[in-house]
Amino acid sequence: MAAPLFDVRDALVGHAGERSAQDVLTALKGWLRDGTVVFAHLEHAAGIPLLRGAALLLLVDGEVKARRMLGRFAGLASTHLAFQALQHPPADVSTLPSVDDAAGWSVVRAAPRLVASRAWPALGTDLGGLHRRLEHAGWSGIERIGEGAALWHDGRLVAARVGKATDVEAVRALRRAAAEESAEITLDPLDGRSASALHGLAELQRGEGMPAAGIVAEAQRTLFVSRGEADLAVAGGCGASGTFVASDRLASAPIRLPDEPAGWESYRYALTLRGRDALNPMTDLSWRFESQYGPGGRALLEAVGKGDPLDQVARATGTDFDEVRKTVEKWEGDGVVRRG
């Protein structure tokens, strides 16, 4: 396996304080000959780190060869900016590490680390409450919990993945992961333009050549493009290849954590006497039950009666998770099943 492009010893991370970004850049040039310097304007709202804007400066032989502005960056005369200086071989575009280059989801591997991540123990965190704060703040970025992650674009959760689970089922899995004792929640802020490009990658919105806006995924790097030109590159392949057009699909409903008891997926149920009668073709109840729920309802009741967790029941029967939950709750109220 090839050595990673970035090593912790190659990075200098800090805060400019009262110094301007230009002053910090002048000081950094004495240490950094070839690499990328990022200045970021961060704000915090209810504990949420918001990236208001960033400047990416490409240095070659100690001189700035290219600069790109993301979001609403006020300029190099600004103070109180977070910064990171990253050494790498001479390149044609500012190059950053991934927020997690070992992630299984290409969206996470492609996401640039524009600022230091913020992480805290997940245990005791109300994930629904956190998501409402992210919505209210208009947050863009990557939310990571355990092996899973969610992509946020301007306060909307637009994609999520945990293993093979996606979208709503992935968000449910994130909630389960957050309940584990050793779990951490990590927030990686992004600007809206980068989040839009990642949104296109998540939706596999393929294009050709150099897009007007989006991502070009290559074997050794992932290019983020706007106005037909590269903004930045993320070192290493993301697991996808080709061109992906940035998504502007913000009119559709965002993904939301369902309003349901945490951990309901692991509930197990047993048939009551009434439930057994509903499956007995010799009873009037069986006829009425099948008239109301059809053969699919009968198959679902048989599966629930085996005592398997509801998420396993849903997968085995090919039934939507929400439909399983609502149906079983009704059956419980009707005395057909009881929680075991």
N, C-alpha and C positions, 0 to 999 in steps of 0.2 A: 504493500500500500504506500502511495506517495505521501511524503511529509506534508502536513497542512501548510497553506501559504502564510497563515498568521500564527504567531506564538505570543503568549502573554508578555514575553520579554521584548517583543517588537512593538508593544503598544504603550502609550502614555495617556492616562485618563485623568481629568481634573476639572476644576471650575475656575473661571477667569476672575471671579470676584469683582473688584473695582477696576481691574484692567480691561482695556478694550480688546476685542478680538484681534485687531491689527497689532497691538503690543504683544499679545501672546504669540501670534504667528511669527513676528520678528524674532522672539526668543526661541521658538521651536526650530527655526531654520538652522540654528547652530547644531542641532541634534539630528534633525531629519533631513536627509539628502533626497531620498526617493520614497514616496509614499503618499498618503492621504491624510488631510487634517479636516475634521468635522467640527463646526461650531453649531450648537443647538440652543434654541430659545425654548426652555421648558417652563411650564406653569403647572401648578398643582391645584386641583379642585376636589375637595372632599377625599384627599388621599390618592387621587387619580393623576398620574403624570401625563401631561398633555404636551405634545410637540407642536409648538406654534410655527416654527420655521427652522431651517437649517441651511448652512453654507458648506459645500463640499469643495475643497481645494486640492487639486492634484499637483504635487511637487515632483519635479524632475531635476536632478542635479542642484537641489537647493532653491529652485525658483518655481513660482506658481505658473504652471503651464495651462491649466484649465480650471474654471470655477463654475459651479451650478448652484442655484438657489432653489430650495424646496419650501413650500408653504409661504408664510409671510415672514421672511427674514428681514430684519431692520437694517442690516448692513454691518460691516466690520468695525464701525466706530462704536457699536453697542457693547455694553458691559453686562456682567452677571450672566455669562453664557457658560454652559457646559461644553467641554471639548474633549476630543480624543485625537491623538496623533498615531498613525499606523504606518509602520515601515513595510514596504513591499518593493519588489523589483520595478524598474521603470515600466509604466503602462500608458495606454492611450486614454484611460478614463479613470476617475476616482474609484478605488476598489476597497470594499468593506467586507468584514466577515459576516457570516450568517448568524442569525440569532440562535440557531441550533443546527449545526451541519450534520448531526447524527440523527435528526428527526426522520420519521418514516413518511411524513407527508411532504410532498414537494413544495407546498405553499410556505411551510415553515422553513425549509432548507433554503428557499429562495429569498426569504425576508431579510433585509439588511439590518445590521445592528447600528442604528444611527446614534443611539445613546445607550448608556448602561441600563440593563434590565432592573426592574424593581420586583423583588420576590419576598413573600412572607408565608408563614405556616398557614395551610388551608383550613386546618381543623378549627371549627367554630365560626368560620366565615359563612355568612348567608349569601350563597351564590346568586340567588334571585335579586337580593338587595344590591350586590356588586354590579350586576348587569344593568339594573335601573340607573345606577350612578354613571356607568359608562355611556348609556344612552343619553342621559341628561347632559353629560359633558361633551357630547358629540365626538367621542373618542375614536381614533383610528389606531390600529395596531394588532399585535398578536397576543392573545391570552393563552397561556400554557398551564396545564394541570396534569401532572403525571406524564403519561405517554400521549396524551391528547392535546388538542389545541383548537382555538376558534379565531377566525379572522373578523375584525371589526373595521367598518368603513363609515366614517362620519356618523358615529353613534348608532350604527346598525350592525347587528351580528349577521353577516352575510354568508358565512361558510364555517363548518366545523367538521372535525374528523377525529375519531378515536378508533384505532385499528381499522376494521372494515366499516364501522358505523359512521354515518354522515348526518349532517344537519340536526334535526330534532333528536334523533336517537343518540347522536354523538354528544349533544348538550346534556342529555340525561346521563350518559356515561361520564362526562366531566363532573357532574354533581356527585356521582358515586365515588369518583376518584378523589374529590375534595374531602370526602368524609373519612378517608384513610389517615391514620395517625401521623404518618411521616410525609404526607403530601404537601407540596408547596404550590402556591399560585404565583405565576410570573407574568408581568405585563411588559411588553416591548412596544413602546410608542412608535408610530410611523406618521408620516405626512399623508394627507389625503390622496395625493397623486400616486404614491407608491402602493397605498392600500387598494386603489382602483386597479392598478396593474396586477396585483396579486389576486384580486377578485376575478379578473379575467382568466388567470391561470387556474383558479379553483373551479371555475365553470367550464374550463377547457374550450374557451372561445378562440379557436385557432385562426391564424391569419397566414400571410405569406410575406417573406422578405422582411424589411425593416418597417414596423408599424408606425403609424402616426403617434400612437401612445400604447404602451403595453410592455411585454417582456419578450426577449429573445433568449431562449434557454440553450446554452451550448454545453459541450462536454466538460469544460473546465471553468466556466463562469456563467452567471446569469445576468444579462444586461437589462436595465430598466430604461425605457425609452419614452421621451415626450417630444412633441413637435418634430418627430422623425429623427431625433438625435439622442444619443445615449446620455442619461443623467448620471448613472453610476453602474458599477458592476459588483456582484456578490461573488466572492471567490468560491470555486468548486461547483460541480454540477448539482442540480436540484432534483435529479431523478426524472425530469421530463426533458423533451427536446423539441425544438421548433419555435414558431412564433405564436404568441398569445396576445390577443387584443384586449386592452383595458376595458373593464366593464363599467357602464354608467347605469346599470339596472338598480336604481335605488327606489323606484316606484313600487316594486313588488314588496310584499310583506316581509319584514325581517324575521329571522329565526328567533324564537323566544323559548325560554325554559317553561315547560308546561306547568300549569297550576295544579299540582297533584302532590300527594304525600311523598316525601323523599323515601326512596327505597322500595316503592310499590312493586317494582319489577321483580323483586325477589319473593313477593308474597306467594304462598301456596294455598290451594283450596281443596276441599274434599266435598263430595256429593252428599247432600242430605237424603233422607228417605224420599222426599219430594223430587230431588234431582235424579235419583235412581229410577223413580217412576216415569220421569220425563224421557228417559232413554229406553224404557220398556215398551215395545210396540204393542203389548197387550193391554195397555191402560189408555183411558180417555185423555189423561194429561199429556201422554206422548203425542197424541194426534194434535191437541191444541198447541203444544210447544212447537212442533214442526210446522204447523200452519203459520205461527208467528215468526219463527226464526229461520225456517227452511233447513235444507240439508247441511248448509254451512254452519248454522247455529248448533245443530246436533253434533257435527264433527268437533266444533269448538268446545262444547260441553263435555264431550268424551275426553278431549285432551286435557281440559282443566281438571277433570275428575281423576286423572292419573297422579295428581299431586306435584307436578313439575312447577318450577317458578314461572311466573306469567311471561317474562321475556322469552323464555324457552318455548312456551306455548305459542306465543305470537309468531316466532320464527318457524316452528314446526307446522303451523297451519297456514302460514302466509297471510296472516291477518295484521292489519295496522295496529300498532301498540295502543294508541288512544282508544281505538274501537274495542280492543280486548278489555282494557281497564273499565270503560264505561259499561260494557255488557256484563262483565263479572260483578261490578258494583250493583247493577240492577238485579242480577240473579241472586246476589246475597240478600238484597232487600225483599225479594220474593220468596226467600227461604229455599232456593234451589241448591245453593252451595253455602258453605261456611269456611271461614278462614281457618287453616290448620296450623 
